[in-house]
């Protein structure tokens, strides 16, 4: 219930995830009832576990608590077990298994095709061909073969993106970045198909690409590196070098989890802007939310007007959720805060 137990549970669960625990079990067998604050503690534990790719389990809620979860439609969302022994049983993560199987099947298939037909889609690189000479007879240039190259590049991009997303635990998934990775891999294949052996086409595409400007900042250097590697894998698929593309896919998908084992989750800095309903800011409430969640903050700017605004530089832990912090700052809508927004600090 609110007023102590629910808040204590919420803080305890979040603290366990910050300490690195992979599975948190909440035993509700001796809990007679719960209210909205208790449900919020359970929901926040579930969302944190999902974001960090960990596990959060509830054990044996009584009839009253179960009815509250059912009315809130949370019985279909939360992992609820009938006994502590069942909750401690390790469940097989089928999404990870299917990803590994998909990577192996696609990688081995591409390597097999490349080894069986080593010259498939490849053309000898003479100077006359670079100037646009006719292609040698027997070179595969059927439209459906070019389509197969694009499909191979798309599958490679999707598999690498899925592996990258499963090993990226320190921040929320970015659907835009995921789609960009797949599309960039396909674009690499398409460029190599269009260029062929034409030097003029290569210069033409290079000139057209120079017009494009990407305005979206990339926060993690790993993202831009993977974009660059995916471009190379797409080019290999576009050239018909399926063995190279397959081996590169297998190697990259194996390297991402391996690198993640040697990396430590680091705190991240974010600028948070809090806008009040009126001219007064509930500073005590804001500082209490930061203190309760262990957020290190530094005031940067306070603006007075029809709606008072304050900006902080906040240091968040790997397990801190921006959505949860925003919900706590907003409260139940009666705190006096109208809007909360987060963005990375500007780089000097």
C-alpha positions in Angstrom: 0.0 0.0 0.0 1.0 3.6 -0.4 2.6 5.5 2.5 5.7 3.3 2.9 5.5 -0.4 1.9 4.7 0.2 -1.8 7.5 2.9 -2.1 9.9 0.7 -0.3 9.2 -2.2 -2.6 9.6 0.0 -5.7 13.0 1.3 -4.5 14.2 -2.1 -3.5 13.4 -3.7 -6.9 15.1 -0.8 -8.8 18.1 -1.0 -6.5 18.5 -4.8 -7.2 18.4 -4.2 -10.9 21.1 -1.5 -10.5 23.3 -3.9 -8.7 23.1 -6.2 -11.7 20.7 -8.9 -10.6 19.3 -10.8 -13.6 16.1 -12.1 -12.0 14.0 -10.5 -9.3 11.1 -12.4 -7.7 8.4 -10.7 -5.6 6.6 -13.2 -3.3 3.1 -11.9 -2.6 1.8 -14.9 -0.6 1.6 -12.9 2.6 0.4 -9.6 1.1 -3.3 -9.2 1.9 -4.0 -6.2 -0.4 -2.5 -3.7 -2.8 -3.4 -0.2 -4.1 -2.3 1.9 -7.1 1.1 2.6 -5.6 1.7 -1.1 -5.1 0.7 -1.8 -8.7 2.9 1.0 -9.9 5.9 -0.7 -8.1 5.2 -4.0 -9.9 4.7 -2.3 -13.3 7.9 -0.4 -12.9 9.8 -3.5 -12.0 8.4 -5.2 -15.0 9.3 -2.4 -17.4 12.8 -2.1 -16.0 13.3 -5.8 -16.5 12.1 -5.6 -20.1 14.3 -2.7 -20.9 17.4 -4.4 -19.4 16.5 -7.8 -20.9 16.2 -9.3 -17.5 13.4 -11.1 -15.6 10.8 -9.9 -13.1 8.4 -12.5 -11.6 5.4 -12.3 -9.2 4.6 -15.3 -7.0 1.1 -16.3 -5.8 -0.9 -13.1 -5.3 -4.1 -13.8 -3.3 -7.6 -13.4 -4.7 -7.9 -9.7 -4.0 -4.6 -8.8 -5.5 -5.2 -11.1 -8.5 -8.5 -9.4 -9.1 -6.9 -6.0 -9.0 -4.3 -7.2 -11.6 -7.0 -8.6 -13.8 -9.0 -5.4 -13.7 -5.9 -3.5 -14.6 -5.2 -6.0 -17.5 -1.8 -6.6 -16.0 -2.4 -10.4 -15.5 -1.6 -10.7 -19.3 1.5 -8.5 -19.0 3.3 -9.5 -15.8 4.9 -12.8 -15.3 2.9 -14.5 -12.5 3.8 -18.0 -11.1 2.0 -20.3 -8.7 5.0 -21.2 -6.6 8.5 -20.0 -5.7 10.1 -23.1 -7.1 8.4 -22.5 -10.5 9.5 -18.8 -10.4 13.1 -19.8 -9.9 13.0 -22.1 -12.9 15.1 -20.6 -15.7 13.0 -20.1 -18.8 14.4 -20.6 -22.2 14.6 -17.3 -24.1 13.1 -18.3 -27.4 13.8 -15.0 -29.1 17.5 -15.4 -28.4 17.4 -19.0 -29.6 15.6 -18.1 -32.8 18.1 -15.3 -33.5 21.0 -17.6 -33.1 19.4 -20.2 -35.4 18.6 -17.5 -37.9 22.2 -16.2 -38.0 23.7 -19.6 -38.3 21.3 -20.7 -41.1 21.7 -17.5 -43.1 25.4 -17.3 -42.6 26.1 -21.0 -43.5 23.7 -20.7 -46.5 25.5 -17.7 -47.9 28.9 -19.2 -47.3 27.7 -22.5 -49.0 26.5 -20.6 -52.1 29.7 -18.6 -52.3 31.8 -21.7 -52.1 29.7 -23.8 -54.6 29.7 -20.9 -57.1 32.8 -18.8 -56.3 32.3 -16.6 -59.4 28.6 -16.0 -58.9 27.8 -12.4 -59.9 31.5 -11.4 -59.9 33.1 -10.0 -63.0 36.8 -9.8 -63.8 38.0 -6.3 -63.1 39.9 -5.0 -66.2 40.4 -1.4 -67.1 38.3 -1.8 -70.2 35.3 -2.9 -68.1 35.7 0.0 -65.8 35.3 2.2 -68.8 32.0 0.6 -69.7 33.0 -2.3 -72.0 30.5 -5.0 -72.6 30.2 -7.6 -69.8 31.6 -11.1 -70.6 29.1 -13.7 -71.6 27.9 -16.0 -68.8 27.8 -13.2 -66.2 24.5 -13.4 -64.2 22.6 -10.2 -64.6 19.0 -11.5 -64.5 16.6 -9.1 -62.6 15.6 -11.9 -60.3 19.3 -12.5 -59.4 19.7 -8.8 -58.6 16.6 -9.1 -56.4 18.1 -12.1 -54.6 21.1 -9.8 -53.8 18.8 -7.2 -52.3 17.0 -9.8 -50.3 20.2 -11.2 -49.0 21.3 -7.7 -47.9 18.0 -7.1 -46.2 18.2 -10.4 -44.3 21.8 -9.6 -43.2 20.8 -6.1 -42.1 17.8 -7.4 -40.1 19.8 -10.2 -38.4 22.6 -7.9 -37.3 20.1 -5.3 -36.1 18.3 -7.9 -34.0 21.6 -9.0 -32.4 22.6 -5.5 -31.8 19.3 -4.6 -30.2 19.5 -7.7 -27.9 23.0 -6.8 -26.7 22.2 -3.1 -26.3 20.9 -2.9 -22.7 21.9 0.5 -21.5 19.2 2.5 -23.3 15.8 2.3 -24.8 15.4 0.7 -28.3 15.6 3.2 -31.1 13.3 2.1 -34.0 14.6 4.8 -36.3 18.2 3.6 -35.9 17.2 -0.1 -36.3 15.4 0.7 -39.6 18.4 2.9 -40.8 20.8 0.0 -40.3 18.7 -2.4 -42.4 18.1 0.2 -45.1 21.8 1.2 -45.2 22.7 -2.5 -45.8 20.2 -2.7 -48.7 21.4 0.6 -50.1 25.0 -0.7 -50.2 23.8 -3.7 -52.2 21.7 -1.5 -54.5 24.6 0.9 -55.2 27.0 -2.0 -56.2 24.3 -3.4 -58.5 23.8 -0.1 -60.2 27.5 0.7 -60.5 28.4 -2.7 -61.9 31.7 -2.1 -63.8 30.9 1.5 -64.8 33.3 4.2 -63.6 30.9 6.9 -64.7 28.1 5.4 -62.5 30.4 5.2 -59.5 31.2 8.9 -59.8 27.6 9.7 -60.4 26.4 7.9 -57.2 29.2 9.5 -55.2 28.1 12.9 -56.3 24.5 12.2 -55.5 25.4 10.8 -52.1 27.3 14.0 -51.3 23.9 15.9 -51.5 22.4 13.9 -48.6 22.9 15.2 -45.1 22.0 13.2 -42.0 20.8 15.5 -39.3 20.0 12.9 -36.7 22.8 12.8 -34.1 24.2 9.4 -33.2 24.8 9.1 -29.5 26.7 5.8 -29.4 29.8 5.3 -31.5 29.0 1.7 -31.8 25.8 2.6 -33.8 27.8 4.5 -36.4 30.4 1.7 -36.6 27.8 -0.9 -37.2 26.2 1.3 -39.9 29.6 1.4 -41.6 30.0 -2.4 -41.4 26.5 -3.0 -42.6 27.3 -0.9 -45.6 30.2 -3.1 -46.4 28.2 -6.3 -45.9 25.5 -4.9 -48.2 28.2 -4.1 -50.9 29.5 -7.6 -50.6 25.9 -9.0 -51.2 25.5 -6.5 -54.1 28.6 -7.8 -55.8 27.5 -11.4 -55.4 30.3 -12.2 -52.9 27.9 -14.2 -50.8 30.7 -16.1 -49.0 32.2 -12.9 -47.8 28.8 -11.5 -46.8 27.9 -14.7 -44.9 31.2 -14.9 -43.0 31.0 -11.2 -42.2 27.5 -11.7 -40.8 28.5 -14.6 -38.7 31.6 -12.9 -37.4 29.8 -9.6 -36.6 26.9 -11.3 -34.8 29.3 -13.3 -32.7 31.4 -10.2 -31.9 28.5 -8.1 -30.6 27.6 -10.3 -27.6 31.3 -11.0 -27.0 32.1 -7.3 -26.8 29.1 -6.8 -24.5 30.7 -9.2 -22.0 33.7 -7.0 -21.6 31.8 -3.7 -21.4 30.6 -2.1 -18.2 27.3 -0.2 -18.0 28.2 3.4 -17.5 26.1 6.3 -16.2 24.6 8.6 -18.8 24.2 12.3 -18.7 20.9 13.9 -19.8 19.4 17.3 -19.8 15.9 17.4 -18.3 13.5 20.3 -18.7 10.6 20.6 -16.3 7.8 23.1 -17.1 5.4 24.1 -14.3 1.7 24.8 -14.6 2.2 28.3 -13.4 4.9 30.6 -12.1 5.8 28.4 -9.1 7.9 25.2 -9.5 7.5 22.4 -6.9 11.2 22.3 -6.2 10.9 20.1 -3.1 9.0 17.4 -5.1 11.5 17.5 -7.9 14.5 17.2 -5.6 12.8 14.4 -3.7 12.2 12.3 -6.9 15.8 12.8 -7.8 17.1 11.8 -4.4 14.8 8.8 -4.0 16.0 7.4 -7.4 19.7 8.2 -6.7 19.9 10.7 -9.5 22.8 13.1 -9.3 21.6 16.5 -10.6 22.9 20.0 -11.2 20.6 23.0 -11.9 21.6 24.7 -15.1 18.9 27.3 -15.9 15.7 28.7 -14.3 13.2 30.7 -16.4 10.4 32.7 -14.9 7.3 33.6 -17.0 3.7 32.5 -17.4 5.1 29.0 -17.0 8.2 28.6 -14.9 10.9 26.3 -16.4 13.9 24.7 -14.8 16.7 22.7 -16.6 18.9 20.2 -14.8 22.0 18.2 -15.9 21.1 14.8 -14.5 23.3 11.7 -14.3 21.3 8.5 -14.7 22.3 4.9 -13.9 22.1 2.1 -16.5 18.8 0.9 -15.0 17.0 4.2 -14.7 14.1 4.7 -17.0 13.3 8.1 -18.4 9.7 7.2 -18.7 9.4 6.1 -15.1 11.2 9.3 -13.9 9.0 11.5 -16.0 5.9 9.8 -14.5 7.2 10.3 -11.0 7.9 13.9 -11.6 4.5 14.5 -13.1 2.9 12.6 -10.2 -0.9 12.3 -10.4 -1.3 15.6 -12.3 -1.8 17.6 -9.2 1.9 18.3 -8.4 2.0 21.4 -10.5 4.2 20.1 -13.4 2.9 20.4 -16.9 5.7 18.9 -19.0 8.9 16.9 -18.6 11.4 16.4 -21.5 14.8 14.8 -21.8 17.5 15.2 -24.3 21.3 14.5 -24.5 23.5 17.4 -23.5 25.0 19.4 -26.3 28.5 18.5 -27.2 31.0 21.3 -27.1 
